[in-house]
């Protein structure tokens, strides 16, 4: 799969822009603030229907304008695919494939597999469990549509159950029978999600460990641990047992929405005990393992975006990532960097075609 061209209209800092891409390596270079990351984010937007850096749609519209349009022409399985993502203030965002709008955005997820490596990934280590759950879900959902649908439906039921708990508290009432209906739905939807997350980690962990070993010069032992309340028992039973607590907190206290992915180094949390270099290696290994997993499951080579990678990583890690591109099994790569000479010097060591895109203020 290759992105052949990209057109932007009123997207972030771009009034209008068009790019014709190389099938292998594409580098956006220029000073900070010229929009290098915004181009990568537009490519991400075409795969996921949302920004990687700012999920609030209206804030991706160029200042002073009422709408944005991003358009990508792809070559996939010897067919050209035209994807358009557009949004107008006060209206629902729209995603079209070859001129036909999607009824559900979820139907588009996984059609254009993509992995991004960015300095913003550090949120996976420093932020709360929701960020790491989104990572798991984002990897699995790109090749498993039923999983994504179960997850969407689970979150809808969860929101309804939480609203009901708040209604009970506000009106000094309680109806256990109504609550049981939601409990059963959460059980039916949440259990397969839990099981697939378990299966995912069993397959993903060896890939991740192999990637970490290859990019880290250290001998430390790293690990990923999937933590879920459902490992302790049946969700239906736990919801019933948690009823009194839920009534007080007006919130559902058990379920897959409480799951977490624990990052460890030598048996300790990497957030507290990992050096900056170890944390960087951990995150890159995580994202490259994501690439491997998606490629194996979707039978399509994902596009890889490397945002500001040269400024944030040492030469050894950058060299390892670039060496991957030399592998004939690798796909299309997009890079952003502040120094054109540095980028081109590294890229020239790779025996692949490339294009440089200097961006001006």
C-alpha positions in Angstrom: 0.0 0.0 0.0 1.4 3.4 -1.0 0.1 7.0 -0.5 0.7 8.6 -3.9 -0.5 12.1 -3.2 -1.9 14.3 -0.4 -3.9 17.6 -0.8 -4.7 19.9 2.1 -7.2 22.7 2.3 -7.5 24.9 5.5 -5.8 22.1 7.5 -4.1 23.5 10.6 -1.5 26.0 9.4 -1.9 25.1 5.7 -4.2 27.2 3.5 -3.6 24.9 0.6 -0.9 22.4 -0.3 -0.4 19.4 -2.5 2.3 16.7 -2.3 3.3 14.0 -4.7 5.1 11.2 -2.8 7.9 8.7 -3.4 6.7 5.1 -2.9 9.5 4.5 -0.3 10.9 7.5 1.7 9.5 11.0 2.1 11.1 13.7 4.3 9.6 16.9 5.5 12.3 19.4 6.6 12.3 22.9 7.9 12.3 25.1 11.0 10.0 24.5 13.9 6.5 25.8 13.3 6.4 25.4 9.5 3.9 22.5 9.6 6.1 19.3 9.3 4.2 17.5 12.0 0.9 18.8 10.6 1.5 17.0 7.3 2.2 13.7 9.1 -0.9 14.3 11.2 -3.0 14.8 8.0 -1.8 11.4 6.8 -2.7 9.9 10.2 -6.1 11.7 9.9 -6.8 9.8 6.6 -6.2 6.5 8.2 -8.1 7.0 11.5 -10.5 9.9 10.8 -9.0 12.0 13.6 -5.8 13.8 14.5 -3.1 12.0 16.5 -2.2 15.2 18.4 -5.5 17.0 18.8 -8.8 14.9 18.7 -11.0 18.1 18.8 -12.0 18.4 15.2 -12.7 22.1 15.2 -9.1 22.8 16.4 -7.7 21.2 13.2 -9.4 23.8 11.0 -7.1 26.7 9.9 -7.6 29.8 12.1 -10.3 32.1 10.6 -11.7 29.4 8.3 -14.9 27.4 8.6 -13.8 24.0 7.3 -10.9 21.7 6.3 -10.5 19.0 3.7 -7.7 16.4 3.5 -7.5 14.2 0.5 -5.2 11.2 -0.2 -4.8 9.1 -3.3 -3.6 5.6 -2.4 -2.5 2.6 -4.4 -3.6 -0.6 -2.6 -3.9 -4.1 -4.2 -3.3 -2.6 -7.6 -6.3 -0.3 -7.2 -6.4 3.4 -6.6 -8.3 4.5 -3.5 -9.3 8.1 -2.9 -9.9 9.0 0.8 -11.3 12.4 1.8 -11.8 13.6 5.4 -13.6 16.9 5.8 -15.1 18.9 8.6 -17.1 22.1 8.8 -17.7 24.0 12.1 -20.9 23.0 13.7 -21.4 19.9 11.5 -20.4 16.3 11.7 -17.1 15.2 10.2 -17.2 13.2 7.0 -15.0 10.4 5.7 -15.5 9.3 2.0 -13.9 6.4 0.2 -14.0 6.8 -3.6 -16.8 9.4 -3.2 -19.0 7.3 -1.0 -19.4 8.4 2.7 -19.0 5.9 5.5 -22.1 5.4 7.6 -19.9 4.4 10.5 -16.4 5.8 10.9 -15.4 2.4 12.5 -15.8 0.8 9.1 -12.8 2.7 7.9 -10.4 1.7 10.7 -7.9 -0.8 9.5 -8.4 -0.1 5.8 -5.2 2.1 5.7 -3.0 0.5 8.4 -0.5 3.0 9.8 1.9 3.4 12.7 3.3 6.6 14.1 6.4 7.1 16.2 6.4 10.5 17.9 7.8 12.4 20.9 4.1 12.5 22.1 4.3 8.7 22.6 5.9 9.4 26.0 2.3 9.9 27.2 2.1 6.0 27.1 4.5 6.0 30.0 3.6 9.1 32.0 -0.2 9.3 31.6 -3.0 7.1 33.1 -4.3 3.7 32.1 -6.7 5.1 29.5 -3.8 6.1 27.2 -2.3 2.5 27.3 -5.8 0.9 26.8 -6.1 3.1 23.6 -2.8 1.8 22.5 -3.9 -1.9 22.9 -7.3 -1.1 21.2 -5.6 0.8 18.4 -3.4 -2.2 17.5 -6.1 -4.9 17.7 -8.8 -2.8 16.0 -6.8 -2.2 12.8 -7.2 -5.9 11.9 -10.2 -7.0 14.0 -13.5 -5.2 13.1 -15.7 -7.3 15.5 -13.4 -6.3 18.4 -13.8 -2.6 17.6 -17.6 -3.0 17.4 -17.7 -4.8 20.8 -15.6 -2.0 22.3 -17.8 0.8 20.9 -21.0 -0.9 22.1 -19.4 -1.6 25.5 -18.6 2.1 26.0 -22.1 3.1 25.0 -23.7 0.7 27.5 -21.1 1.9 30.1 -22.1 5.5 29.6 -25.8 4.6 29.9 -25.2 2.6 33.1 -23.2 5.5 34.6 -26.1 7.9 33.7 -28.6 5.6 35.3 -26.5 5.5 38.5 -26.4 9.4 38.6 -30.2 9.4 37.9 -30.8 7.1 40.9 -28.7 9.3 43.2 -30.3 12.5 42.0 -33.8 11.1 42.5 -33.1 9.1 45.7 -34.3 5.9 44.0 -32.8 2.5 42.9 -34.0 -0.2 40.5 -31.7 -3.3 40.6 -33.6 -5.0 37.8 -32.9 -2.2 35.4 -29.3 -2.2 36.5 -29.1 -6.0 35.9 -30.0 -5.4 32.2 -26.9 -3.2 31.8 -24.8 -5.6 33.8 -25.7 -8.4 31.4 -24.9 -6.3 28.4 -21.5 -5.2 29.8 -20.7 -8.9 30.6 -21.6 -10.1 27.0 -19.6 -7.3 25.4 -16.7 -6.9 27.8 -15.8 -10.6 28.1 -14.7 -11.1 24.5 -12.8 -7.8 24.6 -10.9 -9.1 27.7 -10.2 -12.4 26.0 -8.9 -10.8 22.8 -6.7 -8.4 24.8 -5.2 -11.5 26.6 -4.6 -13.2 23.3 -3.1 -10.1 21.9 -0.5 -9.7 24.6 0.5 -13.4 24.5 1.3 -12.8 20.8 2.6 -9.3 21.1 5.0 -9.7 24.0 7.6 -11.9 22.2 7.6 -9.5 19.2 8.1 -6.5 21.5 10.9 -8.3 23.5 12.7 -9.1 20.2 12.4 -5.5 19.0 13.7 -4.1 22.3 16.7 -6.5 22.3 17.7 -5.4 18.8 17.6 -1.6 19.5 18.8 -1.6 23.1 22.5 -2.1 24.0 21.5 -2.8 27.6 21.0 -6.2 29.2 18.0 -5.2 31.3 14.9 -7.3 31.3 11.7 -5.5 30.1 8.2 -6.7 30.2 4.5 -5.9 29.4 1.9 -7.1 31.9 -1.8 -7.0 31.1 -3.8 -6.1 34.2 -7.5 -6.7 34.3 -10.2 -7.2 37.0 -11.7 -9.9 34.7 -8.7 -12.1 35.4 -10.1 -12.5 38.9 -13.5 -13.7 37.8 -16.8 -13.3 36.0 -17.8 -9.7 35.1 -21.5 -10.3 35.7 -20.7 -11.4 39.3 -18.3 -8.5 39.9 -20.8 -5.9 38.8 -23.4 -7.4 41.2 -20.9 -7.4 44.1 -19.8 -3.8 43.2 -23.4 -2.5 43.3 -23.2 -0.8 46.7 -19.9 1.0 45.8 -21.3 2.0 42.4 -24.3 3.5 44.1 -22.1 5.7 46.2 -19.7 6.7 43.5 -22.3 7.0 40.8 -19.9 5.2 38.5 -19.2 1.7 37.3 -16.1 0.5 39.2 -15.4 -2.8 37.6 -15.0 -3.8 33.9 -12.6 -3.7 31.0 -12.6 0.1 31.1 -10.3 -0.3 34.2 -7.7 -2.4 32.4 -4.1 -1.4 32.2 -0.9 -2.3 30.5 2.0 -2.3 32.9 5.5 -1.3 31.5 8.4 -2.8 33.5 12.1 -2.8 33.5 14.0 -5.3 35.7 10.7 -5.9 37.5 10.0 -2.2 38.3 7.8 0.4 36.7 9.8 2.0 33.8 8.2 5.4 34.6 10.1 5.5 37.8 13.1 3.3 37.3 13.9 3.6 33.5 16.4 6.1 32.2 15.4 8.5 29.5 17.3 6.3 27.0 15.6 3.1 28.2 12.2 4.7 28.0 12.9 5.8 24.4 14.0 2.3 23.5 11.0 0.9 25.2 8.6 3.1 23.2 10.2 2.5 19.9 10.2 -1.2 20.4 6.5 -0.9 21.3 5.7 0.9 18.1 7.8 -1.3 15.9 6.2 -4.4 17.4 2.9 -2.7 16.6 4.0 -2.4 13.0 5.0 -6.1 12.9 1.7 -7.2 14.5 -0.5 -5.2 12.2 1.4 -6.3 9.1 1.0 -10.0 10.1 -2.7 -9.7 10.8 -3.9 -7.3 8.1 -1.7 -8.7 5.3 -0.9 -5.1 4.4 2.3 -3.3 5.1 1.5 -0.3 7.3 2.6 3.2 6.5 5.2 4.4 9.0 5.3 8.0 10.3 8.5 9.2 12.1 7.8 12.6 13.7 10.7 14.7 14.8 12.6 11.5 15.2 16.2 12.8 14.7 15.9 15.5 17.3 14.6 13.2 20.0 16.7 10.1 19.5 20.4 9.3 19.4 22.1 8.2 16.2 22.1 4.5 17.2 18.3 4.3 17.5 17.7 6.4 14.4 20.1 4.2 12.4 18.3 1.0 13.5 14.9 2.4 12.4 16.3 3.5 9.1 18.0 0.1 8.5 14.5 -1.3 8.7 13.6 0.6 5.6 16.4 -1.2 3.7 14.4 -4.4 4.3 12.5 -5.2 1.1 9.5 -6.2 3.3 9.2 -2.6 4.6 6.7 -0.1 3.1 6.4 3.6 2.8 8.1 5.9 5.3 7.4 9.6 6.2 9.9 11.5 8.3 9.9 15.0 9.7 13.1 16.8 10.9 14.5 20.3 11.4 17.8 19.6 9.6 17.7 18.7 5.9 21.4 17.9 5.6 21.3 15.5 8.6 18.2 13.8 7.3 19.5 13.4 3.8 22.9 12.1 5.0 21.1 9.3 6.9 18.7 8.5 4.1 21.5 8.2 1.5 22.8 5.2 3.5 19.6 3.4 2.6 19.4 1.8 -0.8 15.9 3.2 -1.5 14.4 6.0 -3.5 13.4 9.2 -1.5 12.0 12.7 -1.8 12.8 15.8 0.3 10.1 18.3 0.9 11.5 21.6 2.3 8.7 23.6 4.1 8.8 27.4 4.4 7.1 29.6 7.0 
